[in-house]
Amino acid sequence: MTLDALPPPQEALAARYGAGPAPAPGPWNETIALMLAHRSVRAYVPGPLPEGLLETLLAAGQSAATSSNMQSWSVVAVADPAQKARLAALSQDQAYVRDCALFLCFVADTSRARRLAAREGLELPSLACLETFLTAATDCAFAAQNMALAAESLGLGCCYIGALRNRPEAVAAELGLPEGAAPVFGLCIGHEDPARITAVKPRLPQSVVLHHGRYDADDADAVAAYDATLAAHGHGTGRSSKAWAARVHDRLSNPAYLNGRERLREALGALGFPLR
Ligand SMILES: Cc1cc2nc3c(=O)[nH]c(=O)nc-3n(C[C@H](O)[C@H](O)[C@H](O)COP(=O)(O)O)c2cc1C
């Protein structure tokens, strides 16, 4: 969605919460409107990206906060059709990995710190800690979200690809990652197919997510109402119309649903993240 096509606050909030309760419009501007208009785009048409796009997106990504200024993330940009096809095959054959113009692979990257330590003859025992991986993974997420939002502000579509973690060692080999670098997720970027535009997907009511001072776990009714909202939304999108509770159950009841990600600890260990 380009900035000039963004809906007014009431409309944007109604779309974000669907049939569920939406808050009254509060402070508002173009940035907030853009965030509320987000949709994952899974259908792309070919077409060149604007010149200098990658560098502009990267500057947006590097502008995100980064834990202790460690900047422990990297991104491998893939535009070559054959390499996108190989990464699609490693990511559960999701066609949009192949069809998007640019596929960005976000990498939790402690290899720079390792190289620094090797040059200086230093030991870095905290590299082995879970905290170090979590820091690198959250750095990836903040940078990626800045980049996605920047791309959306230019009228491009995006879709994150967690399936890049299905076979982390194979993805690391494909991308030539050094020890201490692991793929965290991918991001498709490209021109949305105008014939297959989807709607904004409603989120949980605010009462379920927002707690004032103390967590309130009494959410059964609101979650049931959201289930109905989301099931209704699914119709006509070409995606599963399963309600939210059923999807959560599917996702978490059977490790096979994780398509390899259930062995992530082992894979990360092999890539240089012992997670102590
Ligand atoms: C880290 C992450 C990984 C994701 N992985 C995938 C994926 O592999 N395939 C896919 O189609 N969507 C993926 N998504 C998109 C989510 O399914 C999507 O954001 C969610 O259903 C909400 O829909 P919306 O983004 O359109 O609002 C991922 C999203 C995130 C944040």
The ligand as an SDF file (V2000), in Angstrom:
LIG
                    3D

 31 33  0  0  0  0  0  0  0  0999 V2000
    9.0220  -14.7430   11.8710 C   0  0  0  0  0  0  0  0  0  0  0  0
    7.8750  -15.0180   10.9220 C   0  0  0  0  0  0  0  0  0  0  0  0
    7.9080  -16.1250   10.0970 C   0  0  0  0  0  0  0  0  0  0  0  0
    6.8780  -16.3540    9.1710 C   0  0  0  0  0  0  0  0  0  0  0  0
    6.9720  -17.4180    8.3250 N   0  0  0  0  0  0  0  0  0  0  0  0
    6.0490  -17.5750    7.3500 C   0  0  0  0  0  0  0  0  0  0  0  0
    6.2100  -18.6100    6.3840 C   0  0  0  0  0  0  0  0  0  0  0  0
    7.1620  -19.4070    6.4120 O   0  0  0  0  0  0  0  0  0  0  0  0
    5.2690  -18.6880    5.3990 N   0  0  0  0  0  0  0  0  0  0  0  0
    4.2090  -17.8280    5.3090 C   0  0  0  0  0  0  0  0  0  0  0  0
    3.4230  -17.9490    4.3790 O   0  0  0  0  0  0  0  0  0  0  0  0
    4.0470  -16.8380    6.2220 N   0  0  0  0  0  0  0  0  0  0  0  0
    4.9460  -16.6850    7.2280 C   0  0  0  0  0  0  0  0  0  0  0  0
    4.8170  -15.6620    8.1310 N   0  0  0  0  0  0  0  0  0  0  0  0
    3.7010  -14.7120    8.0030 C   0  0  0  0  0  0  0  0  0  0  0  0
    2.6430  -14.9540    9.0600 C   0  0  0  0  0  0  0  0  0  0  0  0
    1.9260  -16.1230    8.7410 O   0  0  0  0  0  0  0  0  0  0  0  0
    1.7340  -13.7180    9.0780 C   0  0  0  0  0  0  0  0  0  0  0  0
    2.4630  -12.5960    9.4910 O   0  0  0  0  0  0  0  0  0  0  0  0
    0.5350  -13.9280   10.0070 C   0  0  0  0  0  0  0  0  0  0  0  0
   -0.3000  -14.9520    9.5480 O   0  0  0  0  0  0  0  0  0  0  0  0
   -0.2960  -12.6480   10.1190 C   0  0  0  0  0  0  0  0  0  0  0  0
   -0.7390  -12.2550    8.8260 O   0  0  0  0  0  0  0  0  0  0  0  0
   -0.3800  -10.8280    8.2200 P   0  0  0  0  0  0  0  0  0  0  0  0
    1.1320  -10.6830    8.2310 O   0  0  0  0  0  0  0  0  0  0  0  0
   -0.9340  -10.8100    6.8320 O   0  0  0  0  0  0  0  0  0  0  0  0
   -1.0100   -9.8130    9.0910 O   0  0  0  0  0  0  0  0  0  0  0  0
    5.7910  -15.4530    9.0910 C   0  0  0  0  0  0  0  0  0  0  0  0
    5.7500  -14.3520    9.9510 C   0  0  0  0  0  0  0  0  0  0  0  0
    6.7810  -14.1340   10.8530 C   0  0  0  0  0  0  0  0  0  0  0  0
    6.7270  -12.9200   11.7630 C   0  0  0  0  0  0  0  0  0  0  0  0
  1  2  1  0
  2  3  1  0
  2 30  2  0
  3  4  2  0
  4  5  1  0
  4 28  1  0
  5  6  2  0
  6  7  1  0
  6 13  1  0
  7  8  2  0
  7  9  1  0
  9 10  1  0
 10 11  2  0
 10 12  1  0
 12 13  2  0
 13 14  1  0
 14 15  1  0
 14 28  1  0
 15 16  1  0
 16 17  1  0
 16 18  1  0
 18 19  1  0
 18 20  1  0
 20 21  1  0
 20 22  1  0
 22 23  1  0
 23 24  1  0
 24 25  2  0
 24 26  1  0
 24 27  1  0
 28 29  2  0
 29 30  1  0
 30 31  1  0
M  END
$$$$
